[in-house]
Structures are given as C-alpha cells and as structure tokens.
Amino acid sequence: MTMKPEKFFATCPRGLEALLADELRVQGAENLAPTYGGVAFSGKFELCYRVNLHSRLASRVLWRIGGGEYDNEEDIYQGSLSLDWPSLFSVERSIVVKMTAQKSPLKSLEFATLRIKDAVCDRFRDACNARPDVDIREPEIRIHAFLTATVCTLYLDTSGASLFKRGLRVQAGAAPINENLAAGLIKLSGWRPGVPLFDPMCGSGTILMEAAQIALNIAPGSGRHFGFENLARFDGNVWTPIKEAAAAAQLPATAQPIFGRDMFGSSLADARVNLEAAGLDQVIELKQGNVLEVPAPADHGVIVTNPPYGVRIGEQAELLEFYPKLGDWLKRKCAGWNAYILSADMELPKRIRLSATRRTPLFNGALECRLFEYKIVAGSARK
Ligand SMILES: C[S@@+](CC[C@H](N)C(=O)[O-])C[C@H]1O[C@@H](n2cnc3c(N)ncnc32)[C@H](O)[C@@H]1O
C-alpha cells in the first residue's frame, strides 16, 4: 500500500526561500515550491521531524490538513467543521488559532479566526462532549489558517515555538538578529567550517553561535521540543532514532577559527553568557575591541556582521561618520577577506566607499535590508 504524501509549508525570513528549498531537499522533501516567505513541499509525515530538527533557516513547519474555497466566514466555519479534529489531537491539549491573509475580501480576520476556533470546539463537543481550552501564550496545538482571495488553507503547526528559538540564547542583547537569519547570512557568504569567520560587531553573538553549530554539526533543534510531539500522529519510535542519530553526528566542542569582537563590555557579557550556556565558550574566541582599531584575526577568511543601524537622528549622524571609517578599516586591515555586511541602509556602499560585488535582498523582520558583499584585496578599488 502506498500512502499519499503529506503536504507541508515551511516559512522563513523573506529572501532565504531558495536556500531553504536546498535544505529541505537534503532532508528528502519533494515537490519543492519556493514562494514569498516560505517553501511548500511534500513527503512522509516523519519528514517534518527531520526538517524541524535540522533546518537552520525555517521559522516554522506547517502541516496542511485541509482547505477549500470560501466567500464568507460561514464557509470557513463549515470547512473547518468538516475536519476530524479529534483524530488530530486530544481534547486535553490547549489550542490557539492564528490567521494570515493575502488579499482576503473578509472584513474581519479576527472574526474568521474565531469561527475556526468555534468549529474546532463544536467538532470536539460532538465527539466527546468536551472542548479544548484556548491558551494564547503557550498553546500545545497551533492551528494556522492561510487565506488568499478565494481559498482558505488549514495547517497544524509542527514546530511549536518558532524554530529560530534554538533554546540556546539566554541573553538577547540590544538589537539581535534572529538565529535563522544569522544562519542565512552565513550560508549566503559561502563560508565553510575550517575557514576563519569573523564578526567584528558581534553583539550577543548570534552569528558566531550559528557558525559554531554548523562547524560542530550540531542540529539546531537538538535542545528543544516541537509542536509535533503534541499531535495524535506523533510516533516516539520514529522520532527517537532521528534525534539520537543527530546527537551521534555531533562533533566534540573543540576550538574553531570563529572570532567575535564588540566595543561594549555589556554586549560581550551577553555573548559570553550565551556561549557558556550553549557549551560553546571554548569554541569561539571573543575579545573586546573597536572594529575601527582591531586587527583581523587571520590573514584571510569571511566577515559576517550586522553593524548598528541608526533609528534616532543623532545615531544616524554618528553612523554617517562611522561608515567611511569602516570602509577604511576593511581596506587597511582585512585584505584577503570577503566581507558580508547586513544593512537596511541602501546607500551603504556609497558611504563605505567600496564597490559591493553582490547585494542580496533580505528582510530582518519587516525591515528590508541588503547583504552587501565586499571582496577585499590589497588596495581594494575605492569608489
Ligand atoms: C546590530 S548589533 C549586532 C547584533 C548581533 N548580530 C546580535 O545578534 O546580537 C551591532 C553591534 O555593534 C556593536 N558596535 C557598535 N559600534 C562598534 C564599534 N565601533 N566596534 C565594535 N562593535 C561596535 C554594538 O555594541 C552592537 O552590539
């Protein structure tokens, strides 16, 4: 007997869809279809165990459980009521319903969300005379509805907390980037373990920690739980060997050529706490220093960093002075390095006065950014 493949949708930071599709392919996903903000794919149910455990780029993995055309909230209620919810999870599990929509004609998404919750509860009441509780903070089951102009698709979230929550970072720092975006920057840089990696404005150390996990083959989800563990379909006999294989493939936490600097002791203190908590303090070298003064830690390698960005007017003026100096530092101290700088400032190349060899559009949350690539050779071309 051949089982019909399950359909999934993995979300990710916008700009990383193609790289996420590569990751999913490695885990055995089929029918990959990258779209805005994520990738649709299919495979056996257990594929979602692997993707949740191993994906460094995904934010969530959603399992498609139903869907159909709709005109109004009543259609959404009836469509939701037609699903056999009690076969998907136990009535003891707390739930939440989330909705995202593109071009939906509905007046109130909140009301439509409520109608899905009603349908789920009504279906449970019919089956077992009880209904699941709603918990908006820490639900055990997340139901996700995605509306286009005409179609409502229903998913169960197999991730639980967002996948960028690796369960490693204890101190978030002042302006941290999400772990999956950090991993995306590293992938886009083409860095490979063994090559020196340098974040000279490392803040709480997110980029460094992601690089260390890649170098040591640490599965990003190895220290956390997932939403799929709360589903009726969950099979511990399948999950445990997948988890054990990942743990066995992990390399010992030996020193790597991964280097972090930050001017502020408080930022470095955050990074230290995080590295220690993750057992990576012996793997990465951290030192306090001003990027404009520190030497490069090796004669070649890859710089991956997100410099401070100005929100207030005073900060912007400071940054306008800072960027040309950063360009000078790259040219004077970093010949032989390729630098990847994430910035929301589209004028960065002009300010830094070096020619970018590549600009990759990315989103840091809602903030549109570019990852600027600079290949620094001795006497690098000045703009
Ligand atoms: C946007 S944050 C980086 C956040 C980091 N990627 C993380 O996830 O925590 C920029 C960092 O640059 C540091 N910084 C600012 N000016 C600096 C300088 N001149 N030299 C070194 N670090 C600097 C700040 O302390 C801050 O931690």
The ligand as an SDF file (V2000), in Angstrom:
LIG
                    3D

 27 29  0  0  0  0  0  0  0  0999 V2000
   23.0740   45.4370   15.4490 C   0  0  0  0  0  0  0  0  0  0  0  0
   24.1350   44.9660   16.7410 S   0  0  0  0  0  0  0  0  0  0  0  0
   24.6800   43.3520   16.3170 C   0  0  0  0  0  0  0  0  0  0  0  0
   23.7460   42.3160   16.8470 C   0  0  0  0  0  0  0  0  0  0  0  0
   24.2590   40.9160   16.7760 C   0  0  0  0  0  0  0  0  0  0  0  0
   24.3350   40.4270   15.4200 N   0  0  0  0  0  0  0  0  0  0  0  0
   23.3650   40.0200   17.6290 C   0  0  0  0  0  0  0  0  0  0  0  0
   22.6310   39.1950   17.0580 O   0  0  0  0  0  0  0  0  0  0  0  0
   23.3260   40.2040   18.8510 O   0  0  0  0  0  0  0  0  0  0  0  0
   25.5730   45.9280   16.4670 C   0  0  0  0  0  0  0  0  0  0  0  0
   26.6630   45.7380   17.4950 C   0  0  0  0  0  0  0  0  0  0  0  0
   27.7630   46.5460   17.1040 O   0  0  0  0  0  0  0  0  0  0  0  0
   28.4390   46.9610   18.2860 C   0  0  0  0  0  0  0  0  0  0  0  0
   29.2710   48.1090   17.9280 N   0  0  0  0  0  0  0  0  0  0  0  0
   28.8910   49.3730   17.6820 C   0  0  0  0  0  0  0  0  0  0  0  0
   29.9630   50.1370   17.3490 N   0  0  0  0  0  0  0  0  0  0  0  0
   31.0520   49.3260   17.3820 C   0  0  0  0  0  0  0  0  0  0  0  0
   32.4360   49.5090   17.1310 C   0  0  0  0  0  0  0  0  0  0  0  0
   32.9280   50.6950   16.7800 N   0  0  0  0  0  0  0  0  0  0  0  0
   33.2600   48.4350   17.2600 N   0  0  0  0  0  0  0  0  0  0  0  0
   32.7580   47.2190   17.6140 C   0  0  0  0  0  0  0  0  0  0  0  0
   31.4620   46.9840   17.8850 N   0  0  0  0  0  0  0  0  0  0  0  0
   30.6140   48.0300   17.7580 C   0  0  0  0  0  0  0  0  0  0  0  0
   27.3000   47.2450   19.2560 C   0  0  0  0  0  0  0  0  0  0  0  0
   27.7560   47.1510   20.5920 O   0  0  0  0  0  0  0  0  0  0  0  0
   26.2970   46.1500   18.9080 C   0  0  0  0  0  0  0  0  0  0  0  0
   26.4680   45.0460   19.7650 O   0  0  0  0  0  0  0  0  0  0  0  0
  1  2  1  0
  2  3  1  0
  2 10  1  0
  3  4  1  0
  4  5  1  0
  5  6  1  0
  5  7  1  0
  7  8  2  0
  7  9  1  0
 10 11  1  0
 11 12  1  0
 11 26  1  0
 12 13  1  0
 13 14  1  0
 13 24  1  0
 14 15  1  0
 14 23  1  0
 15 16  2  0
 16 17  1  0
 17 18  1  0
 17 23  2  0
 18 19  1  0
 18 20  2  0
 20 21  1  0
 21 22  2  0
 22 23  1  0
 24 25  1  0
 24 26  1  0
 26 27  1  0
M  CHG  2   2   1   9  -1
M  END
$$$$
